[in-house]
Amino acid sequence: MSPDMQAEPSNRPYEECGVVGIWGAPGAAGLAALGLHALQHRGQEAAGIVSHDESRFYQRKGLGLVGDVFGDPRDIAQLPGDCAIGHNRYATTGATLLRNVQPLFADFEFGGLAVAHNGNLTNAQTLRQALVKRGCIFQSTTDTEVFVHLIAISLYSTVKERLIDAAKQVKGAYSVVCLDQDTLIGLRDPLGVRPLVLGKLAEGGWMLASETCALEIVGAEFVRDVEPGELVVIDKSGVTSCRPFKNTASRFCVFEYIYFSRPDSQVEGRSVYQARKQIGVELAKESPIPADVIVPVPDSGVPSAMGYAAESKLPFEMGIIRNHYVGRTFIEPTDQIRHLGVRMKHSANHSVLAGKRVVLVDDSIVRGTTSRKIVDMVRAAGATEVHMRISSPPTKHPCFYGIDTPEESKLLAATHSVEEMAKVIGVDSLAFISFDGLYRALNHVNRSEASHRYCDACFTSDYPVELVDREGRLIA
């Protein structure tokens, strides 16, 4: 992406990617495209699909939204076969270039193999250097290609064994789907940081996806979550699985509940929508404030704001309206346009805000710049007081497991107290949900009881997977 096309720095965390796999269903590529459409929130920079029929592989990928890449029926018609995998990309490693768009496909001695990966490898650079020294030639800058080369040089005979061999050498967070001429394979990292689910298609085929909302859009029945460290193999004989890693406690990403997953998805058997509402309830119990109206920062703040309003017995109103059709502006990005940019995405509902004491509910504060603009907009609409309540603890540390967050020095909570943050964003009061409140909302007694159940490193710096590349250590 050229400098003049770069977006304003991220003001909230962005998810890394979404993956889909289809097995044994006519028109598999079309189903994969629908699944990717449901997972569009997990990545908006690029999309790709690789399909397979009885004779060969086909692939199409491009930059942009799913509708941009697969909007023409002729695009899907060029991807025949009853098996396919797909990928939505939000770049966390590697630039936004076509060569980095997944799935990655390669021809091996055993045949073709397509690989799509959701997450981030914390030893990707270390492995990459070792592989280059061995003579491997990389075609992309994404860490997913490390999987491809490790599979290529493995001395094992089957794709399943080669993938296990590769997985035992990588460290990090990942959900991987692979497609060869005979099988569809899904694999989650040993700690289950990134999600992956298994579904049954009405036609009798099978589906793997990052979230259950992708199953819903194609009418697939949710079967179960792929377990942490589990490898699932789908072929003509059905579904089999194995666990190539030692049993370890799950450390599922808690931000999936707070922000990343779509609210209509089921995560670990729990409704994301209901979890977010309950987080709002706990937030209201912990941080009540005299006010006239509860207003969500759309869209991610809506369920928590509903919970907050119900618990506080205050009216819930859409005081901020989001424009869902915002793309890159065609207007020259002058300083004035950048300053007004938030108004392209959000506008104040004056009839709700004027003369009111307003509580804004949002999911997180990253840099704080967007929060400041929204607060200014609400005050300009006539609010007499503006308070902000956040449905996550303060984000003080970057994520190294596939979430796009700024470096620590750019995180507002890493350099400011809550009182200082309130002054920066211009609110009368600011409060975050406590760790114990967050985990109570997820049906745990407190964080101590749940500390080995979730990854919350962006709040605590308790990184469950070693950061090999960051620490500059060589792997064994």
Protein Blocks (a to p, Z undefined) as FASTA:
>chain_A
ZZklpccddfbdcdfbdcdddehiahklmmmmmmmmmmmmnockbccdddddfkbccddd
deddfklmmmpfklmmmmgcjbdcddddddfbhcadfklpccdddddfkbccddddeddd
fklmmmmmmmmmnopacfbfbfklmmmmmmmmpcbfbfklmmmmmmmmpgcddddddddf
kbccddddfklmagcdddddfkopacddfbfklmmmnopacfbdcdehiacdddfkbpcd
ddfbccddddddfklmmmmpcfkbceehiafklmmmmmmmmmmmmmgcddfbdcdddfkl
mmmmmmmmmmnopacddfbccdfkbccdfbdcdfklmmmmmmmmpccdfklmgopacddd
dfbdcklmmmmmmmmmmmmnopabdcdddfbdcdfbdcfehpacddfklpmklmccfklm
mmmnopabdcdddfklmmmmnopablmlmmmmbccklmnopafbdcfklnopacZZ
